[in-house]
Amino acid sequence: MAGELHKKAKKEKTKRRKTKRPKNKRKKIQKAKRRAARIRRPEEGILEGIMKCGSFVFMRAGVARTPHI
């Protein structure tokens, strides 16, 4: 009896929620996306420090493939 209960408790424990992305990482991604949007609207501030955000380079359709600055 005791063993069965323990097994059940263990099973409950393993159903943990997927880990959320850390907040600073999310912020960085949002920043990079904003920068990508800035490239897409070239009339206001072309290439103002584009994509200085490390690995987050958004090569989406419509985003100018500009060299890093």
C-alpha positions in Angstrom: 0.0 0.0 0.0 2.7 2.5 1.0 4.7 1.7 -2.0 1.8 2.3 -4.4 1.1 5.7 -2.8 4.7 6.7 -3.2 4.7 5.7 -6.9 1.6 7.9 -7.4 3.2 10.8 -5.7 6.3 10.5 -7.8 4.2 10.5 -11.0 2.5 13.7 -9.9 5.8 15.4 -9.3 7.1 14.7 -12.8 4.3 16.5 -14.5 6.1 19.9 -14.1 5.3 22.8 -16.4 7.8 23.5 -19.2 10.4 25.9 -18.1 9.7 29.4 -19.1 12.2 31.5 -21.0 14.2 33.8 -18.7 12.9 37.4 -18.7 16.1 39.0 -20.0 16.3 36.6 -22.9 12.7 37.5 -23.8 13.5 41.2 -23.6 16.5 40.8 -25.9 14.5 39.0 -28.5 11.8 41.8 -28.4 14.5 44.4 -28.7 15.9 42.7 -31.8 12.5 42.3 -33.3 11.9 46.0 -32.8 15.2 46.7 -34.6 14.2 44.4 -37.4 11.0 46.4 -37.8 13.0 49.6 -38.0 14.9 48.2 -41.0 11.7 47.3 -42.6 10.5 50.9 -42.5 13.5 52.6 -44.1 12.1 56.1 -44.2 12.7 56.6 -40.5 16.3 56.1 -39.3 17.9 53.7 -41.7 20.4 51.3 -40.2 20.5 53.0 -36.8 22.7 50.5 -35.0 21.0 47.6 -36.6 20.9 44.3 -34.9 23.6 44.8 -32.4 21.8 42.2 -30.4 24.2 39.3 -30.6 22.7 36.2 -32.1 19.2 37.5 -32.7 19.3 38.4 -36.3 15.9 38.0 -37.8 16.2 36.9 -41.4 12.6 37.1 -42.2 11.1 37.9 -45.5 11.0 41.6 -45.8 13.9 42.2 -43.6 16.8 43.8 -45.4 19.9 41.5 -45.2 22.2 44.3 -44.1 25.7 43.7 -42.9 26.4 44.0 -39.2 27.5 47.4 -38.1 
